[in-house]
Amino acid sequence: MCGIFGYVGNRTAQPLLLDGLRTLEYRGYDSAGIFVPGYGVVKSVGPIVNLAEKITEPIDGTSGIAHTRWATHGAPTEENAHPHRDMSGSVWVVHNGIIENFREIKEGLTVQGVTCDTQTDTEVLAKLIGTLYAGDLYAAVREALRRVRGTYGLAVIAEDDPHQIVVARMGSPIVLGLGSDGNFISSDSSALLAHTKDVVYLDDGEMAVVSSDGYEVHTVAGQKRQKTPEKVEWNVEAIQKDGYDHFMLKEIHEAPQVIKNTIRGRLLIEKGRAKLGGVEGVLDTLNTLHRLQIVGCGSAYYAGQVGRYMLEEYAGLPVEVELASEYRYKRNIPDKHSAVLAISQSGETADTRASLLKAKEQGLLTLGIVNVVGATIARETDAGVYNHAGPEVAVASTKAFISQLTVLVLLTLLLARERGMSQEEGVEIAQALYALPDVLSSVLEQADMIKQIAEKYAAYKDAIFIGRKFHTPIAYEGALKLKEVAYIHAEAYAGGELKHGPIAMLEENFPVIALCPHDDVYEKMVSNIEEVRARKAPLLSFTTSGDSALASLSTDVIEIPKVHPIVQPIVTTVPLHLFAYYVGAARGLDVDRPRNLAKSVTVE
């Protein structure tokens, strides 16, 4: 979850380190710090701006490491902030992950007379490396990691050898950026875009020694590795706000372009087919599947739930959707005719990746839907699809979720046609998907109206979201967003479950948000709305344009265009995201950086 950045080269390091941290702040903002050899360490609690304010004079030095923290072990205090040092003050460490056996290591260090001053597991690692350091930093880090259990993305620098940084990876991402006047290390390639698009992704169990003029990669076991640099397809403009108040608002408004990028080159409209190059090599296997298991966390899990309805209804493929944080621990009975599909925006989500590895151990076909090119899940699956949604900076996922739903429509169309869907029906879906960017543009034109409605609901402390069929998972997504960015207690239920308990909560200060477009469960949803109305709860309905009957039953209405049922959830999601955004903004909150959260959950 934490963000790591480092530089070694010919330029002054301090401003580069701060800029890198600003880009990585979505990974954690409990505290931050930098270390520059020859100067020392600066730490602060809170966002990066607090750290920048503490640096009141130029810091010389052409190398350094930096960290922005999402707290795990130890409270978010300046003392617990990274970088951490060894006993001598020579070796400095920044770390993303969890050292599971840090207590055992700490006990051994205590016997040697080594003391620890913080509550963190990272300090124990720094002290361990220090006891092993005798002038060869790579050797000390390597030996220390042979004694460690857990996950880490790691960067280490020595005061007496500032011309190299040693990095290592096990479960938490590390990317090397290759520049013309020095080299960089980062937790995420997005932080490198201002400097270079040439990157090297480390794999688990790999270490690298990075200097101003190159890098060498070895395994922790000592085997040398040849790594081929890759090009990052994103550009630095993609991670700017472009005049929007928040990244979240910008990313919601990018939905039409996201759809275009996601479907580009993948739709054969006249044939009513989809072309997904990333799964062509396993298409024969996919056509014989008896079952598909989808795993994900958070919004990715809800995207998988929508995908279940799509794949079962149109492709006739039985689908199970599991929380990755549960799938990885439960007994999963292998079936040679099943496959596991992992959905992750970052491609680094710890539980999702662990579930994927479990499936591979059982010999199952593994697939992925990932937004970040080169991410671990993308490299470890047998086949998969990239979202091409572009970088997502706000912690709450919006455009990546939209892209995930779009990929699932494409996958459904691909498999449905292979499994007997008529060309005519395939053309209808392809045409609906192709027209979607223009439809979403018209939805976004209602932003001011949605803002006015959202401001009315900003004073409530609770809310229930309801939907049916395709829109049940979207109701859960709406509730999640309201919790994340507005800190309002929100729950979600299938509409038919309202009377099985939750209706007891309804009264005049407990609003209900009902997702009720004109589909094959519309009348059932109207019945649920009547139940809400009878309890005098405020009611916000999302319904198809021109539905005057539902408008008369509702306190407020947000209208959405009627489209093909398979893409209707995508159309409903955009105003739902806007609603959550504007509620959070009306409450005066930093919607881009919700408290206690981080963008990429790389710890378990």
MOMO-V521994 format. One record per backbone hydrogen bond with DSSP energy under -1.0 kcal/mol. NH is the residue of the N-H (numbers start at 0). CO is the residue of the C=O. Records with the same first field share a line. If there is no record, write none. Layout:
NH=CO + CO
This chain:
2=67
4=65
5=184
6=63
7=182
8=61
9=180
12=60
16=12
17=13
18=14
19=15
20=16
21=17
22=18
23=19
26=23
27=24
29=68
31=43
32=66
33=41
34=64
35=39
38=35
39=35
41=33
43=31
45=29
49=46
51=47
52=48
55=53
63=6
64=34
65=4
66=32
67=2
68=30
76=74
83=92
85=90
91=156
92=83
93=154
95=152
99=148
100=148
101=98
104=100
105=101
106=102
107=103
108=104
109=105
110=106
112=109
113=108
124=120
125=121
126=122
127=123
128=124
129=125
130=126
139=135
140=136
141=137
142=138
143=139
144=140
145=141
146=143
150=97
151=169
152=95
153=167
154=93
155=165
156=91
158=89
160=157
164=209
165=155
166=207
167=153
168=205
169=151
174=185
175=199
176=183
177=197
178=181
182=7
183=176
184=5
185=174
186=3
190=187
191=188
194=191
195=191
198=229
199=175
201=173
204=168
205=202
206=217
207=166
208=215
209=164
210=213
215=208
217=206
218=222
219=204
221=218
224=216
229=198
231=196
237=234
238=235
239=236
243=240
249=245
250=246
251=247
252=248
254=251
257=253
258=254
259=255
260=256
261=257
262=258
263=259
265=262
267=272
271=267
272=267
274=265
278=275
281=278
282=279
285=281
286=282
287=284
288=285
289=336
290=336
291=317
292=338
293=319
294=340
295=321
299=296
301=297
302=298
303=299
304=300
305=301
306=302
307=303
308=304
309=305
310=306
311=307
312=308
313=309
314=310
316=310
319=291
321=293
323=295
325=322
326=322
327=323
328=325
329=325
337=334
338=290
339=364
340=292
341=366
342=294
343=368
349=600
352=348
353=349
354=350
355=351
356=352
357=353
358=354
359=355
360=356
361=357
362=359
363=358
366=339
367=382
368=341
369=384
370=344
371=344
374=371
376=346
378=374
379=375
380=376
381=365
382=365
383=277
384=367
386=369
394=591
401=397
402=398
403=399
404=400
405=401
406=402
407=403
408=404
409=405
410=406
411=407
412=408
413=409
414=410
415=411
416=412
417=413
418=414
420=415
425=421
426=422
427=423
428=424
429=425
430=426
431=427
432=428
433=429
434=430
438=434
439=435
440=436
441=437
442=438
443=439
445=442
446=443
449=445
450=446
451=447
452=448
453=449
454=450
455=452
459=456
462=488
463=510
464=490
465=512
466=492
470=467
471=468
474=470
475=471
476=472
477=473
478=474
479=475
480=476
481=477
482=478
483=479
484=480
485=481
486=482
487=481
488=460
490=462
492=464
494=466
496=493
497=494
499=496
502=497
503=500
504=501
505=502
509=506
511=537
512=463
513=539
514=465
515=541
518=516
521=518
524=520
525=521
526=522
527=523
528=524
529=525
530=526
531=527
532=528
533=529
534=531
535=532
536=531
539=511
540=555
541=513
542=557
544=559
546=543
547=545
550=546
551=547
554=538
555=538
557=540
559=542
566=563
567=563
570=566
571=567
572=568
573=569
575=571
576=572
577=573
578=574
579=575
580=576
581=577
582=578
583=579
584=580
585=581
586=582
587=584
588=583
590=588
592=589
596=593
598=25
601=599
